[in-house]
Amino acid sequence: MSPSSQPQVYLTREGAELILKYGPRTHMAPSSRVLVIGGTAWALLDAGYAVTVVSEKWASLEDRITSQIAGALWEWPPAVCGKHTNLISLDNSKRWCMTTYRGLDKLMHTLPAHEHGVRMRMANFFFEQSIHKMPGQLEKMNEIAAVHDIQGFKHDPTLVKTHAVNQEAGVIDSYRHLAPVIDTDQYMEWLRSTVVAKGGRLITGRINGDLLQQEDRLLAKYGAQAIVNATGLGAYETAADHSVVPLRGALVRVINDGKRFPIVREALCVSHDDTHGAEAEDIVFIVPRNDRTLILGGLVQPHVHTLDLTINSPEIVRMRDRCNKFVPGLENAELDPVPFVQGLRPFRDTNVRVDREQRLKADGTHSRIIHSYGQGGSGFTLSFGCAADVLGLLSELEKIPYLEHASL
């Protein structure tokens, strides 16, 4: 997209909702500067803040960041690979995910998909027994069916036959609905250029240590009045939050051109079944990334910090075998030029955190740090909703007097 057209897509907060709009807009002089560490700044810029983003790495095809490796299929929580140990967090995630659904749906209908990489695709979810015998999954399905904005919902066990799923897969029930799917390489590049076009200042760097202990120095250094901490796994250090843990995941990428197997145009998924045990490998995640690439996933390894898997690792071979049972001929697929990627999802034992720093500074005053991290494997699904809540927290901060520190 050309820089001149980008600023015409903008986000505005109405109540607790973040709404995407398109068209001419009166330029607002920045009210104050926000330092964002490790995250993006689109919504903040459209709200009238000047924004500086500090990140150690940016999206690129040569060295993909975690956001690019993500499966990036929108899912009603808990996601296929997600976990929720806190009911309040689960309720928040249901609210956040719908803000994102509406935002991405509007984006797809506003600008061509090849510009931003967002497409609406049918997502199919399969089960090894009747969903009516699975209370948790039944509750989730009924919640999806009741949300008017989720398009194309249908509970239909014959989807198993429609998609020619191999009987060895052992699935007998299914439902489907339309869901945003993100080509993360395209989207992250578009998002970065959008932020730059709107005036965001991007600085490559790393900020180490507990942010609270260096808050005043950081505010002074970057001329900011507030800090947004979106450091993912880094929050173990930057927020001194030792409940932050990695969930290792991986994807096999194959060419989806119809030559070696029928083109896959819909997502095909199987969630983890708790009755198989916590360590069971039973997830299936097959998603068309774009018009050429199909991603195959289904790996969740908690508390594993290393990225030492290969496409021939036993758990990856087993993961791909599970996927092969869902698409006739998939075992013959040609590998993508980038055939295998892996990353660490930033999970939090007490679940997603979007709130103000609760600890007091050394001088006894309140912090001006806002945290947004711990989204696990649902970062894209929750992104617009979390951004809306961050904006609300910033509005609250503006009501608290801020004293500039001349020298620190």
Secondary structure as UniProt FT lines:
FT   TURN            3..5
FT   HELIX           6..8
FT   STRAND          9..14
FT   TURN            15..16
FT   STRAND          17..22
FT   STRAND          33..37
FT   HELIX           42..46
FT   TURN            47..48
FT   STRAND          50..55
FT   HELIX           66..69
FT   TURN            80..81
FT   HELIX           87..110
FT   HELIX           113..116
FT   STRAND          118..127
FT   HELIX           131..133
FT   HELIX           135..146
FT   TURN            148..149
FT   TURN            151..152
FT   STRAND          154..155
FT   TURN            157..158
FT   HELIX           159..162
FT   TURN            163..164
FT   HELIX           167..169
FT   STRAND          173..182
FT   HELIX           184..197
FT   TURN            198..199
FT   STRAND          201..204
FT   HELIX           211..214
FT   HELIX           215..222
FT   STRAND          226..229
FT   HELIX           232..234
FT   HELIX           235..238
FT   TURN            242..243
FT   STRAND          244..255
FT   STRAND          267..270
FT   HELIX           274..276
FT   TURN            278..279
FT   STRAND          284..288
FT   STRAND          293..297
FT   STRAND          301..302
FT   TURN            311..312
FT   HELIX           314..324
FT   TURN            325..326
FT   TURN            328..329
FT   HELIX           330..332
FT   STRAND          335..348
FT   TURN            349..350
FT   STRAND          353..356
FT   TURN            362..363
FT   STRAND          369..373
FT   HELIX           376..378
FT   HELIX           379..398
//
